[in-house]
Amino acid sequence: MAGTLMERASLHPARSQWIELWNGKYALGWDHHGTPVFRYRWAPGGLATRRQLRAMRMCPGGQEPYALLVWRNGQRWAWLYRLDLAKPSRTASPAQLNALDKAMQARRTCGQCYQVADYCIPTSDGRCVDCQTPAYADSYATAA
């Protein structure tokens, strides 16, 4: 999608222009069909990606993306959201946390010996490493 989204937009620094932001300030970037586009490290303060919002324990809160951040000549991109419209993320209830603990314990329980491992059991086999090892040793012994 990045190729089709940015195929007509020139990302050359000489084509950049001053774009007026929501707060009345200006920043260097491009206008792509009404959406501000900024290069990597050119995005003004007050904007953040979803991952940055998540790290701040926030979410977009239903707002539409305000701008686009592009790098690697338009091959990579991310939406930018306004921080002043972002909302705090919801905290999980004790019942939700309990359900997540049970689900993680089920992912760590071996399907053959029913021991709880310190890691998630692969879903392809459903067995822990200790239960898989004899089966692999038998298959190598018969092949040799």
C-alpha positions in Angstrom: 0.0 0.0 0.0 2.9 2.3 0.6 3.9 2.2 -3.0 0.4 3.2 -4.2 0.0 5.8 -1.5 3.2 7.7 -2.1 3.8 6.9 -5.8 2.9 10.4 -7.0 4.4 12.3 -4.0 8.0 13.5 -4.4 9.9 13.0 -1.2 12.9 15.0 -2.3 13.8 17.7 0.3 13.8 20.4 -2.4 10.0 19.7 -2.9 9.2 20.3 0.7 7.1 23.2 1.8 5.9 24.9 5.0 2.7 23.3 6.1 0.5 25.0 8.7 -0.4 22.6 11.6 -3.5 22.4 13.8 -1.8 24.6 16.4 -0.9 27.4 14.1 2.7 26.5 13.8 4.5 25.5 10.6 6.6 22.5 9.8 8.5 21.3 6.7 6.7 18.6 4.8 4.4 17.8 1.9 0.7 18.0 1.3 -0.6 14.7 -0.2 -4.3 15.2 -1.0 -4.9 17.2 2.2 -2.8 15.0 4.5 0.5 16.4 5.8 3.4 14.1 5.0 6.7 14.3 7.0 10.0 12.5 6.5 11.6 10.5 9.3 12.8 12.9 12.1 10.9 15.8 10.4 7.7 15.3 12.2 6.8 18.2 14.6 6.2 17.7 18.3 2.7 16.9 19.3 2.4 14.0 16.9 3.0 10.3 17.7 2.7 6.9 16.0 0.5 4.1 17.5 3.6 2.5 19.0 4.7 5.7 20.6 1.2 6.2 22.0 1.1 2.7 23.3 4.5 3.3 25.1 2.9 6.4 26.7 -0.1 4.2 27.8 -2.4 6.1 25.5 -4.5 5.3 22.4 -5.8 7.4 19.5 -9.2 7.5 21.1 -11.2 7.4 17.9 -9.5 10.2 16.1 -8.5 9.9 12.5 -4.8 10.0 11.6 -3.6 13.6 11.3 -0.4 13.1 9.2 1.8 10.5 7.6 5.4 9.7 8.5 7.5 8.2 5.6 11.0 6.8 5.5 13.1 4.7 3.1 12.0 6.8 0.1 8.3 6.1 0.8 8.7 2.3 1.2 7.9 2.5 4.9 5.3 4.7 6.5 3.2 5.1 9.7 0.2 7.2 10.6 0.7 10.1 13.1 -1.9 11.0 15.6 -2.3 14.2 17.7 -1.3 13.9 21.3 -3.8 16.5 22.5 -6.7 14.3 21.2 -5.2 11.0 22.5 -6.9 9.3 25.4 -5.4 7.1 28.2 -5.6 3.4 27.6 -8.1 1.4 29.6 -6.7 -0.7 32.4 -7.6 -4.3 32.5 -10.1 -5.5 35.2 -9.0 -8.2 37.7 -11.2 -10.7 35.9 -9.5 -9.9 32.5 -6.1 -10.3 34.1 -7.1 -13.6 35.6 -8.4 -14.8 32.2 -5.1 -13.8 30.6 -3.1 -15.7 33.3 -5.2 -18.9 32.7 -4.7 -18.5 28.9 -0.9 -18.2 29.3 -0.8 -21.2 31.6 -2.7 -23.2 29.0 -0.1 -22.1 26.3 2.7 -23.3 28.6 1.1 -26.7 29.5 2.5 -29.7 27.6 -0.2 -31.8 25.8 1.6 -35.1 26.6 3.0 -34.9 30.1 0.8 -32.0 31.3 3.8 -30.2 32.9 3.8 -26.4 32.9 6.9 -25.2 31.2 8.7 -21.8 31.5 8.0 -21.1 27.8 5.1 -21.3 25.4 4.7 -24.7 23.9 4.8 -24.8 20.1 1.3 -25.1 18.7 2.6 -27.2 15.8 3.4 -30.1 18.0 1.8 -29.3 21.4 4.6 -31.0 23.3 7.4 -29.6 25.5 11.0 -30.1 24.5 11.5 -33.0 26.9 8.6 -34.9 25.3 9.8 -34.1 21.8 13.5 -35.2 22.3 12.9 -39.0 22.5 10.7 -38.9 19.4 13.4 -37.0 17.5 16.1 -39.4 18.8 14.1 -42.4 17.6 13.6 -40.9 14.2 17.3 -40.2 13.8 18.2 -43.7 15.0 16.0 -45.4 12.4 17.3 -43.1 9.6 20.9 -44.0 10.3 
